[in-house]
Amino acid sequence: MRVHKLPRVGHENSILRTFILFIQTADAVKKYTDARLYKVGLSTIKLIVLRVLAFSGGTMTPSAIASWTLRERHNITTLVARMKRDGLVKAKRSRTDRRSINITLTKKGWKILEEHTPLTRDIVDQVMSSISEDDAALLEKLLAVLRQNTETGLNKTN
């Protein structure tokens, strides 16, 4: 894949060039990740949901998953239904609030996460191979700012 350089003229164009490069990079990372994960029956979003559930102790509500992944709740409902069909998660009514549903990783979901940790590590290593720890910390900070700015913009449009 050939990357085309944009002309360098002034600050405003620098910001625009960086924005375009960011979007291109996000798309390329998603394509690369999906290409690697599809071979083992996963997708980027399924892996993210499995990881988010694992980080939260194995259980979350669909709303919390939607919020964390920046997806609409109905999209998460559809995704969770597919993940349930695949045996990766189960859904149960909350004991404390019968209106609420908890999505929980199954043994198979935990096993898939464990089995695919080397593949996940390989994907991360490839994408981040030329990034130092200091640069990664800076990138994380900048991406958090971009995410916050974007969420603020999304909230203004709703």
N, C-alpha and C positions, 0 to 999 in steps of 0.2 A: 504494500500500500504506500503510495507516494503522498507526502504531506506538502501542500502548496503553501508557500510563505506569502503573507499579506504585506502590502507596502507599509513602510514605517513613516508616518507623518503626524507629528504633534501628539499631545497628551490624549485628546479625545479618541483619536484613532488607536492609540496604544491600549486604552481601556477596551475599545471595541474588538481589537485583535485578540486581546487576552480573553475576552468573553467568548468569542468564536472558538478559540483554541480550547477553552474549558469545555464547551458543548461538544466539540469534536472528540476530545479526550474522553469525556464521560460516555459518549456513544461507543467509542472504540473499546474501552474497558468493558462495557456491558456486552458487546458482541463477542469479545475474547472470552469473557467469563462464561457466557451462555454456551459458546461453542465447546468449551471444555466440560461444562457440567451436563449438557444434553447427552453426552456420550455415556453418562452413568445414570440417566433418568431424572436429573434434577434441573432446576432453572435457578437463575440468580435470586429471584424473589423467594422461591421455596427455601433456598439455603439461608437467606437473610432471616426469614421467619423462623426457621429451625434454630439459628444462632440466637436470635432475640429471645426466643422461648428459653433456650438453655441459659442465657445470661440472667434471666429473671427467675431462675429456679425451676423452670419447666412449665409454668402456667401463666397465662395472661388472658385478658378479655379481648374480643375482637376489636373493640374500640381502641384499646391500648396498642395493639398490633398495628392498626390503621394509622394511628398517630405517629408511631415510631417509624413506620415505613413510608409515610406521606402518601398513603393510598386512601381512596374512598372506602368507607366501611363496606359497601356492597361488593366492591372488588375483593376485599379480604374475605367476606362471606363465601364468595365463589371459590377463592383460592383454598380456604380452609376445607370446603367441601371436597375439593380434589385431593387435598392432603389427607383427609379422613379416608377417602376411597383407597388411597395408597397405603393406609395403615400407619402414617407418620404422626398423626395427632388424633386426639379424641375430644369431643365437646361434651361438657356436663353443666347442668344448671348449678349455679352457686348455692351453697348451703345457707349462706347468710342473706342473699338477695335472690329470690326465685326468678326475678325478671332478668337477671344477669347470667351470662354463659361464660364459662372458663374453657379456654383452649389449652390442652395439656399434651406435652410430648409423650408419645408411647415408647415402649421399649424399642420398637423398630426405629422410631424417630431418633432416639439417642444413639442406637447402633449405626444408623446411616451417618449421623454427624461424626461419630468416632471413626468409622471406616473411611470417610471422605476428608478427614482432617489433612492427610498428606497431600491430596489433590488441591484442597483449598490453600494450603501453605505454598504449594507450587505456583498456583495462580498469583497469589499475593507476592511471592518472591519475584516472579517474572515482571509483574507490573511495577513493583517498587524497587527493582534491583539496583538502580543507580541513585537511590535516595538515601542520604545519610540519616541517622537518628535525629540530628538537629534540624535537618530540612523536613523530615517527616513531622516533627513537632510544629514547625512553622506552617507547613501545609495543613495540618489538622486545625490549627488556629484560624487560618484563612478560610478553609472550607466551612468551619463553624460560623464564621461571619457571613459567608455567602448563603449558607442555609438559613440563617436568621433573617437576612435581608429578603430572601425569597419567601419565607414564611410570612413575613410582615406584608409583602406585596400580595400574597395569596389571601391573607386576611382582609386586606383592603378591597379585593375584588369580590369577596363573598358577601 
